[in-house]
Amino acid sequence: MSDWRPRLIASDMDGTLLRWNDTVSDETVAELARWRAEGVPVVLATGRPPRWMHRIREVLGHGTAVCCNGAVLLDLERLEILDEEPLRPEILREVTTELRRRQPDTWFAVEYGFEFRHEPIYKPRWDVDAPGVAEATLEEMVAEPVAKLLARHEDLPRDEFVALVEDVVGGRATVTNSSTDALAEISAAGVTKASGLARVAARHGVGPEDVVVFGDMPNDIAAFEWVRAGGGRAVAMAHAHPDLMAVATDVTGTNEDDGVAAFLASL
């Protein structure tokens, strides 16, 4: 594959494209701009909701972003939601009721549009007093469709809690994790970064064989598997989660070492 070149570049944000101080290096910005100038779309594929895309838009304000692990397609230039595949209220009620029964100290929050709602006892890590953030009761949160349901536990180990959530959810929804916390991210069944990327790629007339995707956490696994199965390149960061490393076709440097830019420059 020494002469292989992508027709679409997709990258996770946190721990991948972004450095640990939440910035993108000038080198990475320049490398992505070079590919974009040659007609190659650059797509951000992230667990972040649309309301967390304002700062990245100032640096890379082009094209479509896959947000909420595939549930939302966002036009970065206009900061407008193009499409959303939500969790239905009946699924929300079933999952939250069973999780609360199995582990009473599970607390919930939801993402939809540019809004975030959380139970009063739920402790947001980055959203304190932010626009669009408010407290709500669980009954209020499960009454309408949402892009993503968040389940958090303050005491259980991450892997133990995520496994519990997966057991409860079964095939009714998609469960993943993208942090070191005991935080499970729940999307509609079949909704992953892979499904979101496939929708964007189709709009550009591109298949997985022509995609390179970068990532570092388990919520990138579906996208890696989609690209790898199609013959594209699935590139893990040097510090990536072992489960993601297992499905990668390539490994690059860390986010602090501009691993994304280095790999693209090598092509």
Phi, psi and omega per residue, in radians:
M1 nan 0.417 -3.063
S2 -1.133 -0.446 -3.131
D3 -1.786 0.206 -3.123
W4 -1.275 2.392 3.047
R5 -2.352 2.401 -3.119
P6 -1.298 2.658 2.973
R7 -1.814 -0.093 3.047
L8 -2.676 2.314 3.116
I9 -1.902 2.209 3.117
A10 -2.168 2.381 -3.121
S11 -2.483 2.397 2.889
D12 -1.117 2.877 -3.139
M13 -1.791 -1.258 -3.030
D14 -1.162 2.202 3.141
G15 1.377 0.019 -3.098
T16 -2.243 -1.352 3.114
L17 -1.359 -0.644 -3.107
L18 -1.535 2.473 2.967
R19 -1.304 2.988 -3.045
W20 -1.147 -0.298 3.080
N21 -1.592 0.258 3.041
D22 1.249 0.462 3.100
T23 -2.091 2.865 3.046
V24 -1.953 2.300 -3.088
S25 -1.190 2.706 3.087
D26 -1.059 -0.616 3.135
E27 -1.105 -0.745 3.138
T28 -1.189 -0.750 3.109
V29 -1.023 -0.765 -3.125
A30 -1.151 -0.706 -3.134
E31 -1.144 -0.756 3.117
L32 -1.144 -0.661 3.108
A33 -1.114 -0.640 3.124
R34 -1.085 -0.779 3.126
W35 -1.185 -0.706 3.129
R36 -1.085 -0.665 3.119
A37 -1.119 -0.427 3.099
E38 -1.575 0.138 3.053
G39 1.572 0.224 3.137
V40 -1.683 2.035 3.135
P41 -1.147 2.521 3.040
V42 -1.966 2.111 -3.063
V43 -2.048 2.262 3.029
L44 -1.558 2.266 3.132
A45 -2.152 1.886 -2.907
T46 -2.444 2.732 2.976
G47 -1.370 -0.211 -3.113
R48 -1.099 2.562 3.028
P49 -1.410 2.925 3.139
P50 -0.980 -0.598 -3.074
R51 -1.213 -0.216 3.084
W52 -1.704 0.290 -3.066
M53 -1.850 0.054 -3.094
H54 -1.098 -0.819 -3.060
R55 -1.214 -0.721 3.132
I56 -1.170 -0.514 3.124
R57 -1.108 -0.535 3.113
E58 -1.191 -0.423 -3.110
V59 -1.750 -0.767 -3.076
L60 -2.248 1.028 -3.019
G61 -1.455 0.956 -3.101
H62 -2.322 2.611 2.953
G63 1.250 -2.721 -3.047
T64 -1.916 2.441 3.042
A65 -1.947 2.402 3.033
V66 -1.640 1.922 -3.061
C67 -1.906 2.927 3.092
C68 0.911 0.743 3.105
N69 0.987 0.629 3.056
G70 1.849 -0.193 -3.056
A71 -1.344 -0.416 -3.037
V72 -2.267 2.313 2.973
L73 -1.830 2.205 -3.035
L74 -2.112 2.270 3.002
D75 -1.392 1.961 -3.053
L76 -1.229 -0.596 -3.104
E77 -1.166 -0.786 -3.119
R78 -1.665 -0.134 -3.054
L79 0.903 0.908 -3.139
E80 -2.151 2.463 3.100
I81 -1.348 2.166 -3.127
L82 -1.571 -0.628 -3.051
D83 -2.791 2.631 3.127
E84 -2.543 2.340 3.089
E85 -2.007 1.642 -2.952
P86 -1.551 2.841 2.941
L87 -1.396 2.341 -3.114
R88 -1.382 2.631 -3.115
P89 -0.970 -0.662 -3.108
E90 -1.139 -0.644 3.088
I91 -1.202 -0.726 3.099
L92 -1.000 -0.795 -3.114
R93 -1.157 -0.756 -3.131
E94 -1.090 -0.825 -3.058
V95 -1.195 -0.809 -3.120
T96 -1.154 -0.668 3.124
T97 -1.108 -0.794 -3.101
E98 -1.227 -0.690 3.112
L99 -1.121 -0.737 3.125
R100 -1.134 -0.587 3.105
R101 -1.231 -0.758 -3.100
R102 -1.270 -0.629 -3.113
Q103 -2.464 1.574 -3.003
P104 -0.986 -0.490 -3.113
D105 -1.572 0.561 3.013
T106 -1.614 2.307 -3.110
W107 -2.112 2.599 -2.928
F108 -2.112 2.691 2.996
A109 -2.584 2.843 -3.140
V110 -2.400 2.625 3.032
E111 -2.006 2.365 2.997
Y112 -2.757 2.354 -3.091
G113 0.979 -2.214 3.085
F114 -1.857 0.402 -3.056
E115 -2.023 2.662 3.090
F116 -2.384 2.235 3.093
R117 -2.190 2.468 -3.130
H118 -2.499 2.651 3.050
E119 -1.088 2.624 -3.123
P120 -0.975 -0.569 -3.107
I121 -1.473 -0.267 3.081
Y122 -1.161 2.356 -3.078
K123 -1.855 1.687 3.080
P124 -1.074 2.480 -3.139
R125 -1.562 -0.580 -3.031
W126 -2.239 0.031 -2.961
D127 -1.985 0.353 -3.104
V128 -1.175 2.137 3.100
D129 1.079 0.368 3.123
A130 -1.464 2.680 3.089
P131 -1.027 2.470 3.119
G132 1.437 -0.022 -3.105
V133 -1.826 2.312 3.122
A134 -2.711 2.759 3.049
E135 -1.406 2.666 3.093
A136 -2.738 2.809 3.045
T137 -1.403 2.784 3.105
L138 -1.062 -0.666 3.136
E139 -1.052 -0.700 3.113
E140 -1.190 -0.683 -3.066
M141 -1.217 -0.514 -3.091
V142 -1.690 0.143 -3.085
A143 -1.430 -0.376 -3.093
E144 -2.257 2.772 3.085
P145 -1.048 2.550 3.112
V146 -2.346 2.734 3.111
A147 -1.312 -0.623 -3.081
K148 -2.670 2.372 3.006
L149 -1.790 2.281 3.108
L150 -1.924 2.282 3.085
A151 -2.092 2.195 -3.062
R152 -2.214 2.515 3.016
H153 -2.278 2.316 -3.041
E154 -1.492 -0.240 -3.012
D155 -2.039 -0.600 -3.071
L156 -1.279 2.626 3.012
P157 -1.088 2.630 -3.075
R158 -0.957 -0.957 -3.028
D159 -1.112 -0.651 3.123
E160 -1.123 -0.751 -3.114
F161 -1.211 -0.780 -3.138
V162 -1.080 -0.661 3.103
A163 -1.112 -0.685 3.090
L164 -1.087 -0.793 -3.133
V165 -1.091 -0.743 3.119
E166 -1.067 -0.689 3.134
D167 -1.131 -0.724 -3.134
V168 -1.218 -0.764 -3.054
V169 -1.232 -0.696 -3.117
G170 1.040 -2.348 -3.118
G171 -1.613 0.130 -3.082
R172 -1.326 -0.349 -3.103
A173 -2.775 3.119 3.128
T174 -1.893 2.291 -3.119
V175 -2.032 2.370 3.028
T176 -2.604 3.133 -3.117
N177 -2.562 2.414 -3.130
S178 -2.345 0.321 3.139
S179 -2.417 3.064 3.090
T180 -1.500 -0.094 -3.141
D181 -1.460 2.870 2.997
A182 -1.377 1.260 -3.081
L183 -2.255 2.037 3.111
A184 -1.766 2.323 3.121
E185 -1.854 2.128 -2.993
I186 -2.060 2.138 3.131
S187 -2.082 3.012 3.108
A188 -1.055 2.683 -3.128
A189 -0.969 2.291 3.119
G190 1.449 -0.082 -3.135
V191 -1.595 2.058 3.128
T192 -2.519 3.075 3.005
K193 -1.050 -0.547 3.118
A194 -1.125 -0.791 -3.123
S195 -1.140 -0.691 3.104
G196 -1.156 -0.774 3.126
L197 -1.124 -0.653 3.128
A198 -1.090 -0.669 3.118
R199 -1.149 -0.747 3.133
V200 -1.196 -0.763 3.139
A201 -1.036 -0.715 -3.138
A202 -1.073 -0.612 3.117
R203 -1.127 -0.460 3.127
H204 -1.705 0.055 -3.115
G205 1.196 0.569 -3.067
V206 -2.053 2.411 3.058
G207 -1.808 3.010 -3.094
P208 -1.057 -0.430 3.140
E209 -1.146 -0.313 -3.104
D210 -1.928 0.304 -3.080
V211 -1.976 2.428 2.899
V212 -1.987 2.307 -3.125
V213 -2.210 2.420 3.141
F214 -2.020 2.493 3.112
G215 -2.902 3.090 -3.102
D216 -2.515 -0.178 -3.018
M217 -2.251 2.935 -3.096
P218 -1.009 -0.449 3.117
N219 -1.250 -0.057 3.039
D220 -1.652 -0.114 -3.025
I221 -1.049 -0.793 -3.105
A222 -1.053 -0.732 3.118
A223 -1.142 -0.699 3.094
F224 -1.077 -0.779 -3.113
E225 -1.139 -0.680 3.122
W226 -1.103 -0.823 -3.124
V227 -1.200 -0.781 -3.103
R228 -1.088 -0.769 -3.129
A229 -1.104 -0.516 -3.125
G230 -1.526 -0.125 3.119
G231 1.733 0.162 3.083
G232 -1.517 -2.837 -3.089
R233 -2.037 2.211 3.108
A234 -1.991 1.870 -2.929
V235 -1.915 2.020 3.121
A236 -1.570 2.518 3.030
M237 -1.261 2.731 -3.060
A238 -1.039 -0.480 -3.109
H239 -1.732 0.229 -3.003
A240 -1.085 2.742 3.070
H241 -1.023 2.453 -3.114
P242 -0.975 -0.616 3.136
D243 -1.136 -0.554 3.100
L244 -1.355 -0.690 3.079
M245 -0.950 -0.614 -3.059
A246 -1.167 -0.355 -3.111
V247 -2.002 0.157 -3.136
A248 -1.409 2.626 2.992
T249 -1.646 -0.398 -3.091
D250 -2.548 2.821 3.047
V251 -2.268 2.408 3.094
T252 -2.133 -2.994 -3.138
G253 -1.247 -3.102 3.135
T254 -1.348 3.010 3.069
N255 -1.136 -0.554 3.097
E256 -1.236 -0.404 3.141
D257 -1.681 0.262 -3.112
D258 0.984 0.800 -3.083
G259 -1.019 -0.655 3.128
V260 -1.114 -0.868 -3.126
A261 -1.094 -0.708 -3.125
A262 -1.086 -0.749 -3.132
F263 -1.166 -0.770 -3.138
L264 -1.101 -0.687 3.121
A265 -1.115 -0.547 -3.133
S266 -1.225 -0.292 3.131
L267 -1.495 nan nan
